[in-house]
Amino acid sequence: MLRAPAEIKFADELDYLESIDDGAKPFSWRLSPRMVRLFILGSEPSDGLDREIGQKWFGDRTFVERSIVTLASDRGLLLIGDPGTGKSWLAELLAAAICRNSTLVVQGTAGTTEDHIKYSWNVSMVIAKGQSRESMIPSPIMTAMERGVIGRFEELTRSTSDVQDALISILSEKYVSIPELDDDNIVFAQPGFSIIATANSRDRGVNDLSSALKRRFNFVRIPVVTSKKSEAEIVRFRTEELLRRHRIELDVPPTLLDILLQSFADLRAAAASANSDDERLESALSTAEQIGVLEDAILHSNFFGDSTLRAGTLAGSLVGSLARRSPEDLAILNKYWHGVVEPRAREGGDWQEFLDGGRQAIATLS
């Protein structure tokens, strides 16, 4: 399996937590709200557990608690924030802990239709036997309704208003009508059903949510991680996953991780003070993109280097990942390398090699 869902990846932890959980569980939840929070945020010595539960999502615990409380009610949950803030990962962890199934997902795009959130038909069966429940293909959302579990809707604002409107009746009435059938033509949601949707705050204006749909959701806004300590923990967590998945034995020197974090912090500060979009990198400069830069550098070092991560390789990966527009992004990066990296390189350390690697990458792309 290229990427195991959270309920499979952390099955041992979920089994353990379920075996010791004596708390009250809403509806058909597999874990109590306290255990759901513990699974996501990790255990502490004060919890008195026989084994350690690792932290999987790094952020303010109040966001996790409000999300859990929302799902214990009859309202949908909308996680909204900038790209790379961990919205989808939090949604997956919540679904995995609550119902041990995070795979009932609809991906919102311009091509998503009402059929994707309700049902469609097996054409060959309809021709052979006519329309019936057997010839109906339920959507992931309808399947979640029938099972009383969590359905997920990714990038809600990317889908059209017709698709968004179809969610209103599901969230308010908790059933789907099937007018093509004479009998057994209503699918009722079972206790425990809810929807976790995500929305990119940078997509505002693409397909804005109606006020009617907004009322059906509780909003939890996930902010960009600004703490270097938290960001470093996230990057380390994801990097360790990467190394295990690829079976790579390679150390990430703390000094290079500091350089990566500092570079992104500097570039974000420059973007915040810019006067126009032409003076900002097209990249969102998110934590997810930091992880992507580090992953690229690690794989390059493993396959085409001497299995040692070096500052020059990291610089080349950073430039290659962030330079998406030419000449705008290249000009911004060149300005950063001359104005910020060059003075730091005079202080010694890995910054000199980082400077040389970045200059070479910018010159190659130019």
C-alpha angles and dihedrals in degrees: 000000000000093000120008116210116246094258090059098036093052098029093128092054092046092049091050095048091047091052094055098035112115096159126115112273123208115232111323096337116152092214134032117249091257092053091046089056092046092050092053101039099033132240131288129206089255090064089071096218124161091229136030120256111208124230111252105174122043116209145083111322091222090070090055093045093049090049091052093047090050093052090050088060128061095262129099121245122234117193109197130180147108121307114282098024094120100256096140093043091052090048091051093049092049093051092045093052096043102044107001090242123094097158101086092101135153115196112215115224138144086268096053111117135193088261089065091063099034119025145295134199137256096235097201092052091047091053092047102040108006129244115325140139088269092058093047120100109210119214120236088258093053090047089053089051093052093047097041094237139119121291120195130214115192122204096003095181090056091068123081126262092255091060092045091050091054088061092058095072092043092053096042105032096030094217141084122220121217104203093181090071127070096201133031087017102148127073111202122202114244123224110282096038116134140143128238110198129183128206132187111231088210089063092067108140095025095097108340117209116252118242089245092058093043089058090058093057135065107220121224111183113208110206127212112268107254100169111096090208093055092043091051090051091052093048092047092048093052093042092054089051090051094050092049093047094051093036090234121160103206131132122226105215112227090229091060092047088053090051091051093049093046093048092053091046090052093047091048090051090050091049091050092054096043118114099212142020090255088065093052128075113249088231117095088225089223129165088253090059091050088055089049092052092050092046091052091050093047094050092046091051092048098046103030104020138050095280090264121115109229133188093241092056091048091051092051091050092049094051093043092050098044102038099087101141124053125240098358100059093039090053091051092049092045090052090050093049093051098039102038113012096045095057090047091050089062088064090063130228124096093327091085092057089043089053093050094046092050094048091051092049093048091048091050093051092045 
